[in-house]
Amino acid sequence: MNVRYFAAARAAAGVEEEHFDLPPG
């Protein structure tokens, strides 16, 4: 998954990073 897409999806969802198991970009 693209980092930019991941960041955009995360921001759109309004959820915290800890809810994701994927490592930071």
PDB file of N, CA, C and O in Angstrom, chain B, residues numbered from 101:
ATOM      1  N   MET B 101       0.853  -1.200   0.000  1.00  0.00           N
ATOM      2  CA  MET B 101       0.000   0.000   0.000  1.00  0.00           C
ATOM      3  C   MET B 101       0.889   1.251   0.000  1.00  0.00           C
ATOM      4  O   MET B 101       1.923   1.294   0.667  1.00  0.00           O
ATOM      5  N   ASN B 102       0.473   2.241  -0.745  1.00  0.00           N
ATOM      6  CA  ASN B 102       1.244   3.478  -0.802  1.00  0.00           C
ATOM      7  C   ASN B 102       1.145   4.231   0.513  1.00  0.00           C
ATOM      8  O   ASN B 102       0.086   4.263   1.140  1.00  0.00           O
ATOM      9  N   VAL B 103       2.229   4.824   0.921  1.00  0.00           N
ATOM     10  CA  VAL B 103       2.275   5.544   2.191  1.00  0.00           C
ATOM     11  C   VAL B 103       1.301   6.711   2.169  1.00  0.00           C
ATOM     12  O   VAL B 103       0.609   6.974   3.153  1.00  0.00           O
ATOM     13  N   ARG B 104       1.254   7.405   1.043  1.00  0.00           N
ATOM     14  CA  ARG B 104       0.373   8.576   0.929  1.00  0.00           C
ATOM     15  C   ARG B 104      -1.088   8.147   1.054  1.00  0.00           C
ATOM     16  O   ARG B 104      -1.885   8.827   1.701  1.00  0.00           O
ATOM     17  N   TYR B 105      -1.435   7.023   0.438  1.00  0.00           N
ATOM     18  CA  TYR B 105      -2.806   6.517   0.510  1.00  0.00           C
ATOM     19  C   TYR B 105      -3.137   6.085   1.931  1.00  0.00           C
ATOM     20  O   TYR B 105      -4.236   6.328   2.432  1.00  0.00           O
ATOM     21  N   PHE B 106      -2.163   5.437   2.573  1.00  0.00           N
ATOM     22  CA  PHE B 106      -2.359   4.967   3.941  1.00  0.00           C
ATOM     23  C   PHE B 106      -2.606   6.145   4.878  1.00  0.00           C
ATOM     24  O   PHE B 106      -3.491   6.096   5.732  1.00  0.00           O
ATOM     25  N   ALA B 107      -1.821   7.195   4.713  1.00  0.00           N
ATOM     26  CA  ALA B 107      -1.954   8.380   5.556  1.00  0.00           C
ATOM     27  C   ALA B 107      -3.297   9.052   5.306  1.00  0.00           C
ATOM     28  O   ALA B 107      -3.951   9.501   6.248  1.00  0.00           O
ATOM     29  N   ALA B 108      -3.710   9.123   4.057  1.00  0.00           N
ATOM     30  CA  ALA B 108      -4.976   9.763   3.710  1.00  0.00           C
ATOM     31  C   ALA B 108      -6.156   8.966   4.272  1.00  0.00           C
ATOM     32  O   ALA B 108      -7.103   9.537   4.813  1.00  0.00           O
ATOM     33  N   ALA B 109      -6.084   7.646   4.137  1.00  0.00           N
ATOM     34  CA  ALA B 109      -7.160   6.787   4.638  1.00  0.00           C
ATOM     35  C   ALA B 109      -7.250   6.879   6.158  1.00  0.00           C
ATOM     36  O   ALA B 109      -8.339   6.903   6.731  1.00  0.00           O
ATOM     37  N   ARG B 110      -6.073   6.931   6.801  1.00  0.00           N
ATOM     38  CA  ARG B 110      -6.035   7.013   8.263  1.00  0.00           C
ATOM     39  C   ARG B 110      -6.638   8.336   8.728  1.00  0.00           C
ATOM     40  O   ARG B 110      -7.388   8.372   9.703  1.00  0.00           O
ATOM     41  N   ALA B 111      -6.310   9.414   8.032  1.00  0.00           N
ATOM     42  CA  ALA B 111      -6.820  10.729   8.405  1.00  0.00           C
ATOM     43  C   ALA B 111      -8.332  10.798   8.159  1.00  0.00           C
ATOM     44  O   ALA B 111      -9.072  11.382   8.951  1.00  0.00           O
ATOM     45  N   ALA B 112      -8.777  10.200   7.061  1.00  0.00           N
ATOM     46  CA  ALA B 112     -10.194  10.220   6.709  1.00  0.00           C
ATOM     47  C   ALA B 112     -11.007   9.425   7.722  1.00  0.00           C
ATOM     48  O   ALA B 112     -12.137   9.785   8.052  1.00  0.00           O
ATOM     49  N   ALA B 113     -10.414   8.341   8.209  1.00  0.00           N
ATOM     50  CA  ALA B 113     -11.119   7.493   9.168  1.00  0.00           C
ATOM     51  C   ALA B 113     -11.130   8.148  10.545  1.00  0.00           C
ATOM     52  O   ALA B 113     -12.005   7.877  11.367  1.00  0.00           O
ATOM     53  N   GLY B 114     -10.143   9.018  10.788  1.00  0.00           N
ATOM     54  CA  GLY B 114     -10.093   9.718  12.065  1.00  0.00           C
ATOM     55  C   GLY B 114      -9.747   8.786  13.211  1.00  0.00           C
ATOM     56  O   GLY B 114     -10.150   9.019  14.351  1.00  0.00           O
ATOM     57  N   VAL B 115      -8.997   7.728  12.912  1.00  0.00           N
ATOM     58  CA  VAL B 115      -8.611   6.770  13.955  1.00  0.00           C
ATOM     59  C   VAL B 115      -7.170   6.988  14.380  1.00  0.00           C
ATOM     60  O   VAL B 115      -6.407   7.669  13.694  1.00  0.00           O
ATOM     61  N   GLU B 116      -6.804   6.411  15.506  1.00  0.00           N
ATOM     62  CA  GLU B 116      -5.438   6.579  16.009  1.00  0.00           C
ATOM     63  C   GLU B 116      -4.492   5.577  15.358  1.00  0.00           C
ATOM     64  O   GLU B 116      -4.916   4.518  14.893  1.00  0.00           O
ATOM     65  N   GLU B 117      -3.215   5.919  15.331  1.00  0.00           N
ATOM     66  CA  GLU B 117      -2.231   5.058  14.679  1.00  0.00           C
ATOM     67  C   GLU B 117      -2.129   3.699  15.365  1.00  0.00           C
ATOM     68  O   GLU B 117      -1.873   2.685  14.716  1.00  0.00           O
ATOM     69  N   GLU B 118      -2.330   3.686  16.668  1.00  0.00           N
ATOM     70  CA  GLU B 118      -2.180   2.440  17.411  1.00  0.00           C
ATOM     71  C   GLU B 118      -3.212   1.395  16.991  1.00  0.00           C
ATOM     72  O   GLU B 118      -3.086   0.220  17.335  1.00  0.00           O
ATOM     73  N   HIS B 119      -4.238   1.827  16.243  1.00  0.00           N
ATOM     74  CA  HIS B 119      -5.246   0.892  15.769  1.00  0.00           C
ATOM     75  C   HIS B 119      -4.764   0.142  14.530  1.00  0.00           C
ATOM     76  O   HIS B 119      -5.431  -0.767  14.036  1.00  0.00           O
ATOM     77  N   PHE B 120      -3.589   0.543  14.038  1.00  0.00           N
ATOM     78  CA  PHE B 120      -3.050  -0.090  12.839  1.00  0.00           C
ATOM     79  C   PHE B 120      -1.841  -0.947  13.186  1.00  0.00           C
ATOM     80  O   PHE B 120      -0.995  -0.551  13.988  1.00  0.00           O
ATOM     81  N   ASP B 121      -1.769  -2.124  12.575  1.00  0.00           N
ATOM     82  CA  ASP B 121      -0.638  -3.017  12.840  1.00  0.00           C
ATOM     83  C   ASP B 121       0.510  -2.741  11.874  1.00  0.00           C
ATOM     84  O   ASP B 121       1.613  -3.259  12.051  1.00  0.00           O
ATOM     85  N   LEU B 122       0.249  -1.921  10.845  1.00  0.00           N
ATOM     86  CA  LEU B 122       1.289  -1.629   9.870  1.00  0.00           C
ATOM     87  C   LEU B 122       2.290  -0.638  10.435  1.00  0.00           C
ATOM     88  O   LEU B 122       1.909   0.257  11.189  1.00  0.00           O
ATOM     89  N   PRO B 123       3.547  -0.776  10.091  1.00  0.00           N
ATOM     90  CA  PRO B 123       4.592   0.133  10.564  1.00  0.00           C
ATOM     91  C   PRO B 123       4.435   1.510   9.930  1.00  0.00           C
ATOM     92  O   PRO B 123       3.852   1.614   8.851  1.00  0.00           O
ATOM     93  N   PRO B 124       4.938   2.573  10.565  1.00  0.00           N
ATOM     94  CA  PRO B 124       4.842   3.921  10.023  1.00  0.00           C
ATOM     95  C   PRO B 124       5.568   4.044   8.694  1.00  0.00           C
ATOM     96  O   PRO B 124       6.560   3.354   8.460  1.00  0.00           O
ATOM     97  N   GLY B 125       5.084   4.911   7.831  1.00  0.00           N
ATOM     98  CA  GLY B 125       5.639   5.091   6.496  1.00  0.00           C
ATOM     99  C   GLY B 125       7.135   5.257   6.488  1.00  0.00           C
ATOM    100  O   GLY B 125       7.732   5.419   5.425  1.00  0.00           O
TER     101      GLY B 125
END
